[in-house]
């Protein structure tokens, strides 16, 4: 509605992504899925789509691989690690907890078997082979799809596959506002009588196209809601009295 009357937007190219694990059946824990962090699995291993192919540098974390997946028009993918990665500090406990909470984790002795269990293309075997070879050749950072940190081969069975979907907890863009919570038009002029607060104007004051230190970080969204909710109310009342 604001756009229809000429409101200006900002930071609409970036959102806060969180990988949500697949679950076997509905239970009490699914309401907390968004806060169950499986990012350590994705960053230490590789991530593939249903075609069995990698699509980005996983080491960038959920902000990167979540956005890239969504921009491909896809919403689900598969995180893959091997036994060596599973035994790394902080990885195995997350996998085990995910399983204990009803999450889906595929386990297999071969990559081909893992592909079959996870429902991805058998091309996965070629993807893993090429990935491992690039590491052996010292070329993974220069590959068509590089990996720049957490470079670990997927070579020691058993292999684990964690299916996940993209979930967004917050978008960093929104209506542009003044310090009085007034919504600006495309000429940067306040639109009379229109105010915004909270997520609706998320990120509007922090600049930056990606705005990683924007409204969601920590408890800042609550601060945006409270502070600009009060400002909007106070200024709306003041305008009504004028």
N, C-alpha and C positions, 0 to 999 in steps of 0.2 A: 504493500500500500504506500509505503514511504517513497519507493522508487517511482511510482505512478505520478507523484507530485514533484518529482525532480530532486529527490535526496541523493547525496553523494555517498559512495561506498569506498572502502579502503581495505587493503590486505586480503583480497578475496582469492588468492592463489595458494593458500596454505591452511591446513587443518591439523589438529592434534590427533594422530592415529594411535590406536592401541591394538595389538594382535589379540583377538579373542579366540581361545582354544575351543575346538569342537568337543561336545559332550555326548556321552552315550545315551543318557536319558535325563529327563528333567528332574532336578532335585533342588534342595534349598540353596546350594552353592551357586547356581547359575546367575543369581542376582548380583553376585560379586565378581563375575567373570572379568569385567572391565578393569578390575584392580588386581587380577592375578597375573603377575609379570612373567611372561615366557620369552621376553626379549633376549635373554641370555642364550637361549637355545638357537634363535635365529642368527644372532651376531657371531656366534662361535662356529656354526655350521653353514649350510647353504640353504637357499630357499628356491623352490621351483613351482611353476604353474602346472596345470593339468597336462600340458604338453611335455612335461619332464625337463623343461629348460629353465635355467637361471635367467633373471631379468634385470638384476641390479646388483650393486655392491652392498651385500648384506651388513657389512661392518658399520655402515652408517646408522644402523638401528631403526626402530619402528617409524621414526619420522620420515626416513627415506624409503624403506621398502613398503610401508603402508601407502604412502602417497603414490609411489611408482606403480604399484599394483592397481590402485584405483584409476589411475590415468590410462591404464591399459584396458579399462572397461571390465576389470575382473574384481571379484570380491573374496576369493579364497585361494589358498596356496598351501604348500607343504614345506615345513622346516625339516631338514635332514641332518642328523649327526651320526657318528659312529661310536663304538665303545670307548675309544680313547678320549673323545670329547665328553662323553657321558661321565667319565671319571674325573674330569676337571672340576676344580673347586667351584661350587655354586651351580653346576649344571645338573648333575645327577639328582640332587635333592628336589629340584624344580620338576624334573621329569617324574620322579616318584610321587611327589605330592599331586601332580596333575592326574596321574593314574588313580591315586587313592581317592580323589575327589570326583571321580567319574569321567575324567577326560579321556579322549581318544588318543592313544599312542600306538602306532603300528611298530612291530618289531620283527626283523627278519634276518636270516643268515646271509642273504645275498641282496644286491641292489635290485636285481630282477624280481625277486620275490617281494621286496618292499614295494616296488612299483605296482605289482599286481594287487597287493593288500590295500594299498592307499588309493588305488583307482587312477593312477597317472600313467602317462604313456611309457612304454618300454624304452623309449629314447632316453629315459633317465639314466640308464647304464652308460650310454655314450657321454652324457653330460658329466657324470661323476668321473669317468675315465679321463675326459679332456681336462677337467678341473684339476685332478691329481697330477696329470702330466705337466700342466702349466706350472704347478708348484715345483715339481721336480726340476723343470727347466729354468726355474727362476724368472718366469714370464707372467705370473698371474696378475701382477700389478699393471702390466701393459696389455692384458688381454682385452678382447672386444667387450667383455663384461668383467671388469677387474674385481679384485678384492684387495683392499689396501691395509687392513689390519685383521687380527684374529684369523690368520691364515692357517687353517688346519685341513689336512687331507681327510677325505672320507674313505677310509681304507680298512679299518679293523672291525670285523663283525663281532657281535651283532650290530645291525644298523637300526636306527630309530627314525620314524617319521611322525611328525606332529602336525596334523591338519589344523588350519586356523582361518578365520575370516577377518576382514578389516572392520574395525569399529572406530568410530570417531566420538571422542568425549567432548570435543569443543572445536569450533571453527575460530580462526584468528582474525577473521574479517568482520566487517559490520558497517553500520552507519557512521559517518563522520559526525562528531559532535564538538561543541565548544566546552570550555571548562564549566559552563552553566548547564550542561546537558542538553543544549539546544542542537537539534539536527541541522546540519548545513546542506545547502543545495550545491549543485555542481559549480556555482560561481563563488562558493565558500561564504555564502550569506545565510544567516540563520532563517529557517522556515518558521514563520510566526505560529506559535502555539504547538509546535511539534518537539517532543523531547524523547530521549532514549536513555536506557540504563542497562547495566549488566551485559549479558551475552549478546544482546542485540547490537551493542556498540563495541563488542569485543575487539581489542587490539587497536582501536581507533587512535589512541593517544601514544602508543609505543613506537610507531614508525616501523620501518623495515618490512620488506616484502614477506619474509618468513616469520619474523616477530616471535622468536623462540622464547623471549622473556615477556610474553604478553599476558593477557588476562587470566589464563588458566593456571599458570604456574603457582604452586603452593596453594594458599587460600585466597589468591588475588581476585578470583572471580567473585567471591563473596564480598570482597571489598568494593569491586566495581558495582555490584548490585546495590549494596547498602549506600555507598557514598553518592553515586549518581542517581539512585532512587530518591534520596533526600534532596539532592540538588534539583532534580527534575520537579519534584513536588513543590519545593520552596519557590522556584522560579515560575512555575505554572500559577501558583497562588498569587504571586506578586504581579504577574501579567494580568490576571483576572481582576485584580483590584485597581489596576491602572485605568 
